[in-house]
């Protein structure tokens, strides 16, 4: 061991006698140390950044679930309130020859009343009269209708010996755009090739286009700039990992299911990263600061050693 140390010392003595070679060696060793240290630091902070993105993805997945649950509860509660409409029930049970027309007028009135109260055109009420012997159970959740995605609820309202009246309330899922915009976020849904067949041919041809492989988008309702940024992503990787980012947004995606549990597509939420206080910029600034401090310490240590 002593001989090895002595051998190393002799090499240093020879190098010091040749000043040009000595300083060249110091420079090369220093640069190698700096680059190796920076690689190690970047590896560590990169791992921290990845875990932060994963945590943010988890946050937004819960966020999406909560918003969907809130809308489902809202639609269900409103539907339950409609089932107490005494006038519609009385007409349904009556022998009035014009009861179908009158019930239709009531559903139109209730639809207008709800939309006026919410300052939207997102709600639609429908009274359905069917044979009592047809099977039925209450439903609530997401549903693909002939013109798009809806939150829907169907509840039995009344029945006679031969027939049953059901109240159906649907709320257009595009209302979620405003919900997310109020939080300074973007929102969009994409229907898969299984659910797109439920869209009427007219609406499909007029409003929907194929976006990526098996996914379709309604071009008439979403933020075009947001959709344009999604188009630039590596969609296969995005769908697999569940999140992505570019110079404008941090994206998170989640599969969505209808009231029967069928996968009908995906939802994509985007957080603006152009703002100074966005979490993506905070991570970027943190990584830059850590790297700069680490570089300063590494250079100082190398100069001190030599």
C-alpha positions in Angstrom: 0.0 0.0 0.0 2.8 2.4 0.9 4.6 1.6 -2.3 1.5 2.4 -4.3 1.1 5.8 -2.6 4.8 6.5 -3.3 4.3 5.5 -6.9 1.3 8.0 -7.2 3.4 10.7 -5.5 6.2 10.1 -8.0 3.8 10.6 -10.9 2.6 13.9 -9.5 6.3 15.0 -9.0 7.0 14.2 -12.6 3.9 16.0 -13.8 4.7 19.1 -11.7 8.2 19.3 -13.3 6.4 19.6 -16.7 4.1 22.6 -16.1 2.3 22.4 -19.4 1.4 18.7 -18.9 0.6 19.4 -15.2 -1.9 22.2 -16.0 -3.4 20.2 -18.9 -3.9 17.2 -16.5 -5.5 19.4 -13.9 -7.8 20.9 -16.4 -8.9 17.5 -17.9 -9.4 16.0 -14.4 -11.3 19.0 -13.2 -13.6 19.0 -16.3 -14.2 15.3 -15.9 -15.1 15.9 -12.3 -17.4 18.7 -13.1 -19.3 16.8 -15.8 -19.5 13.6 -13.7 -20.8 15.6 -10.8 -23.3 17.5 -12.9 -24.6 14.3 -14.4 -25.1 12.9 -10.9 -26.8 16.1 -9.7 -29.1 16.2 -12.8 -30.0 12.6 -12.3 -31.0 13.3 -8.7 -33.0 16.4 -9.5 -34.5 14.8 -12.5 -35.8 11.9 -10.4 -37.3 14.5 -7.9 -39.0 16.3 -10.8 -40.5 13.0 -12.1 -41.9 12.2 -8.7 -43.3 15.7 -8.5 -45.0 15.3 -11.8 -46.4 11.9 -10.7 -47.8 13.5 -7.5 -49.4 16.3 -9.6 -50.9 13.7 -11.9 -52.4 11.9 -8.9 -53.8 15.2 -7.6 -55.5 15.9 -10.9 -56.9 12.4 -11.3 -58.6 12.9 -7.9 -59.6 16.3 -9.1 -61.3 14.9 -12.2 -63.0 12.1 -10.1 -64.4 14.7 -7.7 -65.7 17.0 -10.3 -67.5 14.1 -12.1 -68.9 12.9 -8.8 -70.2 16.4 -8.0 -72.0 16.7 -11.4 -73.5 13.3 -11.0 -74.8 14.1 -7.6 -76.2 17.5 -8.8 -78.0 15.9 -11.7 -79.4 13.1 -9.5 -80.6 15.5 -6.9 -82.3 17.7 -9.5 -84.0 14.6 -11.1 -85.2 13.4 -7.7 -86.8 16.9 -7.1 -88.6 16.6 -10.5 -90.2 13.3 -9.5 -92.3 15.2 -7.0 -94.1 17.2 -9.8 -97.7 16.6 -8.8 -99.2 18.0 -12.1 -97.2 15.6 -14.3 -98.1 12.6 -12.1 -101.8 13.5 -12.0 -101.8 13.9 -15.8 -100.0 10.5 -16.2 -102.7 8.8 -14.1 -105.6 10.6 -15.7 -107.8 9.6 -18.6 -107.1 12.9 -20.3 -106.9 12.3 -24.1 -104.3 15.1 -24.4 -102.1 14.0 -21.5 -99.1 13.1 -23.6 -99.1 16.6 -25.2 -99.6 18.3 -21.8 -96.9 16.2 -20.2 -94.6 17.2 -23.0 -95.4 20.9 -22.3 -94.6 20.4 -18.6 -91.2 18.9 -19.5 -90.4 21.8 -21.8 -91.4 24.2 -19.0 -89.2 22.5 -16.4 -86.3 22.4 -18.8 -86.6 26.1 -19.4 -86.9 26.8 -15.7 -83.7 24.8 -14.8 -81.7 26.4 -17.7 -82.9 29.9 -16.6 -82.0 29.2 -13.0 -78.5 28.0 -14.0 -78.0 30.6 -16.8 -77.2 27.8 -19.2 -78.7 25.7 -22.0 -77.1 22.5 -20.7 -80.1 20.8 -19.2 -82.9 18.8 -20.8 -85.9 17.1 -19.1 -87.7 14.2 -20.7 -90.7 12.3 -19.4 -90.8 8.7 -20.7 -93.9 6.6 -20.6 -93.4 2.8 -21.0 -95.1 -0.5 -20.5 -94.9 -1.4 -16.9 -93.8 -4.9 -17.7 -90.6 -3.7 -19.4 -87.7 -4.0 -17.0 -86.3 -0.8 -15.6 -83.9 0.4 -12.9 -82.8 3.9 -11.9 -79.5 5.0 -13.5 -77.2 7.9 -13.1 -73.8 8.7 -14.6 -72.1 9.6 -17.9 -73.8 8.6 -21.1 -73.0 9.2 -24.8 -76.1 10.5 -26.5 -76.8 11.3 -30.2 -74.9 14.6 -30.1 -72.2 14.2 -27.4 -71.4 13.3 -23.8 -73.9 13.9 -21.0 -74.4 13.5 -17.3 -77.7 11.6 -17.1 -80.2 10.4 -14.5 -83.3 8.3 -15.0 -85.7 7.7 -12.1 -89.1 6.1 -11.9 -91.7 8.8 -11.2 -95.0 7.0 -11.1 -96.8 3.9 -12.4 -100.2 2.5 -12.9 -101.3 -1.1 -13.4 -100.1 -1.1 -17.0 -97.6 1.7 -17.5 -94.7 3.5 -15.9 -93.5 7.1 -16.1 -89.8 7.8 -15.9 -88.2 11.2 -15.6 -84.9 11.6 -17.5 -82.6 14.6 -16.8 -79.5 15.1 -18.9 -76.8 17.8 -18.6 -74.4 18.4 -21.4 -70.8 17.5 -20.3 -69.5 20.5 -22.2 -70.6 22.5 -19.1 -67.4 21.1 -17.5 -65.4 23.5 -19.7 -66.7 26.5 -17.7 -66.2 24.6 -14.4 -62.5 24.2 -15.2 -62.0 27.6 -16.8 -63.0 29.1 -13.5 -60.0 27.3 -11.9 -57.8 28.6 -14.8 -57.6 25.0 -16.3 -58.6 23.5 -19.6 -60.8 20.5 -20.1 -61.7 18.3 -23.0 -63.1 14.8 -23.6 -62.4 12.3 -26.4 -64.8 9.5 -27.3 -63.4 6.1 -28.3 -64.4 4.2 -31.4 -66.9 2.1 -29.4 -68.9 5.1 -28.1 -68.7 7.3 -31.2 -71.2 5.0 -32.9 -73.8 6.3 -30.5 -73.5 9.7 -32.1 -76.0 10.3 -34.9 -74.5 10.3 -38.4 -75.4 13.9 -38.9 -73.7 15.1 -35.7 -70.7 12.8 -36.2 -70.2 14.2 -39.7 -70.8 17.8 -38.7 -68.9 18.1 -35.4 -66.6 15.1 -34.8 -63.2 14.2 -36.3 -60.7 11.4 -35.6 -58.1 12.7 -33.3 -55.7 9.8 -32.6 -56.1 6.1 -33.5 -59.4 5.2 -31.8 -60.3 8.6 -30.3 -62.6 11.2 -31.7 -63.2 14.9 -30.7 -66.0 17.4 -31.0 -64.4 20.3 -32.8 -67.2 22.7 -32.1 -66.9 23.1 -28.3 -63.3 23.0 -27.1 -60.5 25.5 -26.9 -58.7 25.2 -30.3 -55.3 26.3 -28.9 -55.5 23.6 -26.1 -56.4 20.9 -28.6 -53.6 22.0 -30.9 -51.1 21.5 -28.1 -52.5 18.0 -27.3 -51.9 17.1 -31.0 -48.2 17.8 -30.6 -47.8 15.2 -27.8 -46.6 11.7 -28.1 -50.1 10.3 -27.6 -49.0 6.7 -27.0 -46.6 7.7 -24.3 -49.2 10.2 -22.9 -51.9 7.6 -22.6 -49.5 5.1 -21.0 -47.9 7.5 -18.5 -51.0 9.6 -17.8 -49.3 13.0 -18.0 -47.2 15.2 -20.3 -46.0 18.7 -20.6 -45.0 21.2 -23.2 -44.2 24.9 -23.2 -47.8 25.9 -22.5 -49.5 23.2 -20.5 -49.1 20.3 -18.0 -51.5 17.7 -19.2 -53.2 14.9 -17.3 -55.5 12.2 -18.8 -57.9 9.8 -17.3 -60.2 7.1 -18.8 -64.0 7.8 -18.4 -66.8 5.3 -18.0 -70.5 5.5 -18.6 -73.2 4.6 -16.0 -73.0 0.9 -17.0 -69.2 0.8 -16.5 -68.3 0.8 -20.1 -65.1 2.7 -21.1 -66.3 5.5 -23.4 -63.1 7.5 -23.8 -60.7 9.8 -22.0 -60.7 13.2 -20.3 -57.7 15.6 -20.6 -57.1 18.4 -18.2 -54.5 21.1 -18.8 -52.8 23.4 -16.4 -51.3 26.6 -17.9 -47.5 26.6 -17.5 -46.9 30.0 -19.0 -47.7 31.6 -15.7 -44.7 32.5 -13.4 -46.1 30.7 -10.4 -47.2 27.5 -12.2 -45.8 24.4 -10.5 -43.9 23.4 -13.7 -42.0 26.7 -13.7 -41.3 26.4 -9.9 -39.8 22.9 -10.5 -37.8 24.2 -13.4 -36.4 27.2 -11.4 -35.7 24.9 -8.5 -33.7 22.5 -10.7 -31.8 25.4 -12.2 -31.0 26.8 -8.8 -29.8 23.4 -7.4 -27.7 22.8 -10.5 -26.1 26.2 -10.3 -25.3 25.9 -6.6 -23.9 22.4 -7.1 -21.7 23.5 -10.0 -20.3 26.3 -7.8 -19.5 23.9 -5.0 -18.0 21.3 -7.3 -15.7 23.9 -9.0 -14.7 25.3 -5.6 -13.8 21.9 -4.2 -11.8 21.0 -7.3 -9.8 24.3 -7.1 -9.2 23.7 -3.4 -7.9 20.2 -4.0 -5.5 21.3 -6.6 
